[in-house]
Amino acid sequence: MSDNQHSGQKTYHKKATGAALNTVKKHSKDHELKLFGSCFCPFVQRVWIALEAKGLNYQYVEVDPYKKPESLLEINPRGLVPALRHGDWGCYESTVLMEYLEDLNLGNPLLPPNDPKARAHCRLWSDHINRHITPTFYRYLQSQDPSSQLIHTTELKTEISKLVDAAHPAGPFFLGATISFVDIQLAPWMLRMRRVLGPYRGWPEAEEGSRWKKWIEAVERCEEVRATTSSDELYLDSYERYAENRPDTSELAKAVNSGRGLP
């Protein structure tokens, strides 16, 4: 048992649970396409959902990002997840990896085929998520000052509203009836708003009947999202360190505290 567990502090999980664990077991056999990930990491979940949504064969390799194995460091010298190895080639960064999976032209497309303008529209709003929604999520979660938390709550709602306004009016997903690139970019944080921001920061449920509520419900019901999602307890435990803003929580947490961009 770790010192954190002895002191009553919760720590991050090292093994998926629930439906995500079943998916890990289904994709445990050796394969030339390997996803190196950590069960609690939302950036990993992006790529994992994309693999499932595209219907590709792959191997899921669970790693402890705080005890970086050589197999991960060979791909990403910084030891950050997610990372992909495809044969003798490797790469990292969640959005780059999602783009790579699209460029393989295998499985179900996540960006509109043969429509450069629609693809650019999706990339634009994916960039909005990465520049404005994801960093604000962590500033809000790590803030220990109630007045700052209130500011971040407003900021997060504002940035989400911009994205909702850009989405298909009827939805339920960003482009309409089916999940696609932008939905997958946002989905892990959608899930963690209820599972993490709710318990730790009082983040409110979406308003009944709203377009945002409809979007959340569609993502929560999506088979590929559910297949990569662990039990609520895993997220609650794994994010306590962020909510308490403990020292050495992660490279991401350090970047947020220093006011730098996400690593």
Buried (B, 14 or more C-beta within 10 A) or exposed (E): EEEBEEEEBBBBBBEBBBBBBEBBEEBEEEBEBBBBBBBBBBBBBBBBBBBBBBEBEBBBBBBEBEEBEEBBEEBBEEBBBBBBBBEEEBBBBBBEBBBBBBEEEEBBBBBBEEEEEBBEBBBEBBEBBBEBBBBBBBBBBBBEEEEEBEBBBEBBEEBBEEBBEBBEEEBBBBBEEBBBBBBBBBBBBBBBBBBBBBBBBEBEEBEEEEBBBBBBEBBBEBEBBBBBBBBBEBBBBBBBBBBBBBEEBBBBBEBBBEEEEEE
